[in-house]
Amino acid sequence: MNFNNFKDPFNMILQKKRSIGEPPGTLSYTGLHTNIGVKIDVISYDHDWYQRMEITDLESLEVDDKKYWINITGLHDIELIRRIGNKFGIHHMDLEDVVHVSQRSKIELKEFYLFSIFKMIYLKNEDIHHEHVSIFVKDKVILTFQEVQGDVFEGIRKRIESGNDRIVERGIEYLYYSIIDAIVDHYFPVINQSFETFADLEVNVIETGNTDMTRIYQLRKELLYMVNAITPIHDAILIFTRESNPYFTKEDVPYYADLMDHLTQLGDSLKSYREMINSLYEMQMAEKSNALNKTMMTLTTFSVIFIPLSFLAGFFGMNFIHFPGLDYPYAIQLFIATCMTIAAGMLVYFKVKRM
């Protein structure tokens, strides 16, 4: 399992330091994808209307009474982000959060629009991809900003194209909910695959007593990233749905309640998953510690055995002219036998004590 576009959750400190000393609202992309081609995908729809097109100049787009979903890919084009902000009246402080990919997930109700940030985590060819997504809702227009091509919204696009889905019948606020729901739904396969990887590691540890600590460390970091991405969404939606606003009505209550259930289930799964990974990590560290203790015990045993032998060799190896027993015919044999007896006796002693 590969972790593509993985951002260390603690790296937000380093990314924020890049803007220290700059005026508030300075646009500076802090992500990894600086060579992505910029793409603007526009979907306009209504009860009897559907059109999808790709444009290069958003300023020439005339927005009428239809509903619009404008998706911008490529956050490194700062000038484009600034022009979009000017066209739709987006505050420069919010645009700064769009290009700062370390920003946590949130939903903020502004004076003239709704602003949200989410972490899009999904599987692509069995690899885990991470992406920073920003959403603006203003009047009948939704703006979404993402870092790279590919997302989890293709199902929504097909539902709009079909023309007979609830998204077409409802207002723009239902499209906003559908986008959040798609992001949350794709968390489940990621967690399931991570759990399967963990299960394989656990079996390997139990059967062989050994595994790759690097994979366990990667799983722990991936889990931490998912916790930091998912947990704020629950709190943000709870605040967002507490009171009625133009982007949340009574008709939306059952849908957001279901979304909260999903987030609660994800939170419980992540909590259990974290405890199991920590247990596996601690078990592996205990195995390594036990192996080290056995090695140290073996070395200590040999050291203790050779201490008296070294003493005897040093004592009888002194260069005195007159030394009792040097002229004895079997002195060397007696010395060797004595050393072997001492070594064997100490080995038996350690074995008995160990039992």
N, C-alpha and C positions, 0 to 999 in steps of 0.2 A: 504494500500500500504506500503510495507516494503522496506527499503533502505539497501540492503545487500552490504557488503564490502564498506560502505560509508566512504570516507576520507574527513575530513574537509579541505576545500581549504586553510584555514589559518594555518593548521597544518604542512604545508611544512616548516615553520620556525623551528618548533620543530624537524622535521625529519632531517633537514639540520644540526642542532646543534649537532647531534650525531657524525658527522664526523669532527667537529671542532678540530683542532690540528693534524689530520691525514694527511699524504701526499696526494697530488692530485692524483686521480686515484685509491684510495683505494676502494675496492669492499665491500659494506656492504648493505645487503638487508634491506630496511626500510618499507616494507609492512607488512601485517597482516598474510599472509599465510606461515607459517614456517613448516607445517606438511603435505604439499602436495607432493604426489609421483611424482618424476621427470619422464617426458615422452618425447621422441624424435620421432617425426613423420616425415617421409621422403617421399615425392612424387617426382618421376622423370617422366618426360613426354616429348614427342616429337610428330611429326606428326603420326608416326606409333608405338608409344611406350607409355605404361603407367605402372607404378609400384608404389605401396604404401606399406611401411613397417615401423615397429616400431623397433628401435635399441636402444641399451644401451651404445654403445661406438661410438661416432661420429668420433673419430680419425681413425677408421678402414674404414670409408666410402671413397670410391674412386670416385671423381667427374669427369665425362667425358664431352662430348660435348652436352649431353642432358640438359634440363632445370630442375632445382631442387628447390623445396620448402621444406625447413626444418623448422619445427615448434617445438620449445622447450617450454615445460610447467614446471614451477617451478623455480622461480628466487632465491630461498633461497640457492640453491646449488652453492655456490660461486666458488668452485674449477672447477665445470663443465663449468660455464660461462667463467672462465679464460682459460680453455683448448680450448673452441670453439673460443675464441678471438685469441689465438695463431695460431690455424689451418687456420683461414681465414684472418689473418693479420689485426684484428680490434684493434684500439688504446685503451689503457686502460682507457683513459678519457671518451670515448664513452661507454665502458663497465660499467663505474661508473654510467652513466645516465640510463643504462638498469635496474640496481637494485635499483636506487633511484626513487621510485614510485611517488615522489612529482614533478618530472620534468614536465614542461609544454609541450604541443604539439608543434612539430617543424619538419622541413625538412631541413637537412643540406647536402650539396654536399661536400664530402671530396675528397681527392686526388685519392683514389683508390676505393671508394665505396660511396654509398648513405645511409645516416642514418636518420631515422625518429622515432618520438615518437608520439603516439596517445592515447587518452583515450577512451577505448571501453565501451560504456554504452548501455545496452540492457535489454530486458524483458525476464524473465524466470519464468514461473508459476505465472505471474502477479506481480512478484517482480522485482525491479530495481537492476541490478548488475553493478558494476564498476570494471574496470580492466585496468592496465597499460600495454600497448603493445609497443614493440620496433621492428623496421624493418630495416634490412640491405639488400642492393642490391649490389651484386658484380659479375661482369661478367654475368653468366647465373644462378646464385644462389640467392635465397631470403631466408634470415633467419628471422624468427619471434619469438619473446620471449613474453610469456604471463605468468600470475601468477597462474591461476587455470585451471582445465579442463572445457571445454565448451566455445564456442566462437560464432562469427557471420559468420564464414567462411565456413560452411558446404555446402552452395549453390555453392561456388567457387570450392570446392573439387569435387562435383558432375559434374560440368561443365567440369572440366579437365578429369574426368573419362569417360565422354561421348565421348570424342575424336573428336568431330566435332564442338567445340565452338571456338569463336574468340581468347580465351586465348591460345589455342593450336596452332593456326595459327600465332599469333603475337609473338613478343619477350617477354623477361622477364619483360620489362617495362610495358607491358599491364597487367600482373599479379599483379604488384605493384599497378597500378591504380585500379584494381578490388578489391584489399584488402582495399584500402582507401574508395572506393565507398561503400563497404559492411558496413564498420564502420559508415559512414555518414548516410546511409539508415536506420540503426537501431536506430538513434537518434529520428526519427520521431515518432515511436510508444511510446517511452519513454515520449516525450513531450505531445503527445496526452493523454496518461493515466494520466500524472500529471495534465493536464488541466481538465480532467474529475473529478479528485479528488478535484481540486479547485472549479469547478462548484458546486459540492455537498456541499462543505463548504459554498459557497456563498449563496446558497438557504437556508441552515440552519440558516445563520446569518440573512437573510432577513425575514424568517418566524418566527423564535423564538427569534432573537436578541441575541443569545448566541451560542458559538461554542468552540471547544477545541483549545486553543491557541498553544498547543504543535504541532498539525498537521500543523497549519499555519507556525510555525517556521521551521518545517521539510521541508515543501515545499519551503520556502525561501532559506534554505541552499542547497537543491537539485538544485534549479534554479541557485544559485550562482556557484555551481560546474559545471553545464552544460555550463554556460556562459564561465567559465574559461577553459573548455575543448574544446569548439567548436570555440570560437573566434580566437584563435591563428592559427587554421587550415586554415582559410580563408587567413590570412596574409601570412602564410608559402607557400601555393600553389601559391599565387599571385607572390611571389618572385621566386619560383621554376620554374614557367612557363614563366618567363619574357624573358629568353634566352634559346636557344637550348642547350641541354646537352645529354650525352649518355642515359639518362633515360627519356628523353622527346623529342619527335619528332613532326613534323608538323601533322602527322596522329593522334596524341594524343590531338590536340587542341580542337576538338569538345567535346571530353569526359571530359576533365578538365573544359571546359566552362560550361557543364551541371552540373558538380560537384560544381562549384562556384555558380551556380544558386541555387542549393540545400542548400548550406551553407548560402547564402544570405537570402533565405526563412526561414531557421532555426533561423538566427539571428533576423529577423523581428518578428518571432513568440515569441522568447525568450524576446525580448524587450516589446512586448505587454503583454506577460504573467507576466513579472516582474512588470509592471505598475498596472495590475489588482490585483496581490497579495499584492503589497504595499497599494493599495486602500482598499482592504479587511482588511488588518492588521490595517491601520489607522482608518477605520470605527469601527472595533472591539474595538480598544483602546479608541475611542471616546465614544462608548456605555458604556464601563466600567467606563470612567471618568464621564459621565453623571449620571450613577448609584451611583457613589461615591458622586457626588455633591448633589444628592437628599437626600442621607443618612445624609450628613453633614447639609443640610438645615433643615431636620426634627429634628436632635439633637440640632441645634442652636435655632429653634423655641421653643422647650421645655425648653431649658436653659433660654431663655429670659422670658418665662412665669413664671418660678419659681424664677426668681431673686426678683421681688417685694414681692412674697409670702414668700420667705426666709427672706426678710427684715422685713416684718410684724411679722413673727414668732419669729425672733430674738428680735425685739423691745419689743413685748408684753411678751416675755419670760424672761425678765430681773428680777432678784431676788431683787426687792426693797420692803421694808416694806410697804411704802405708795405709791400706784400706782392708779391714778384716774381711776375709772370704774371697778375695780376688784370686788367691792361689788354689781355691777349691776346684776340683776337676769338673764338677757338674754345676758350677755356679750359673752359667748362662741358661742351662735347661731349667734349673730351679726358678730362676727369675721369670722366664717365659711362662712356666706353669703357674707361678703365683699370679702373674698379670691376668692370665686367662681365667683362673679361678675367681679372681675379684670381678672381672667383667661379667662372667657368667652368673655369679651370685647377684650382682646388681641388676642384671636383666631379669632374673627370676623374681627378685624383690619388686621391681617396677610392674612386672606382669601381674603378680599377686595383688599388689595395691590397686592396679587399674581394674581388676575383676571385682 
